[in-house]
């Protein structure tokens, strides 16, 4: 996952809103809409104006969505 770090530690890395948007392939405004509507995991408040997501939580969310999509077919 992250060079030189064990996966158990790397999954705790915090991604900014911009990094999260790039990681999931969406725009920053779309990521904001997703978390405000509850359609994606809640962010961690890093400061009064800064939010972040643990990369492991985002990966698990993507995997869950992929499993749900494959079970529908």
N, C-alpha and C positions, 0 to 999 in steps of 0.2 A: 504494500500500500504506500507507505512513505519510506523512502530509502533509509535503511539502517535502523528503523524502529520496529520492534515487535508489533504484530497486528493488534494485540490487546491494548497497547499504548497509542498506536497510530489512530485507532477508532475514536479516541477522545480529542483529537485535534479539532479546534473550532474554526469553522469557515465563516467568513463575513457574508453579508447578504449578496455582495457582488460575486464572491467565490462560489457560493451556493447556487446562484443563478447560472453561472458558467458550468458548474458541475452537472446540473440537471438539464441543461440545454434550454433554459427559458430566460426571458428578460427579467430585470430587477423588478419592474412594476408587476409582472405576472407572479413572481415569487411573493411579493407583498400581498397580492390578492389571494393567493393560495393560503398563506398562513393566517390572514385576517378572517378568511371564511372557514378555517379549520380543516381545510383539505390537505394540509401537510403538517408534519410535526411542529409543535410550538418551538419558537426560538428561545435562546437563552439571552437575557438582557445583560449586556456587558457594560453599558453605561446608560445615561439618560436617553441618548439618541442612537446607540449602537446595539445591534442584535447579531447573534451568531448561532450556528447550528453545529452540533457534533457530527463529524463526518460519518461516524458509525450509525447514528440515528437516521441520517439521510439515506445511507446505503440500505439499511433495513427497510425503510419506507419504500424505496424503489423496488427492492426484492418482493415485498408484500404486494405492491401494485402489479408486478409482473406475474406473480403466482395467481392473483385474482383474475387477471386478463386471460391467462392460459386455461383456467378452470371453466371459463365461460364458454369456450369453444366446444 
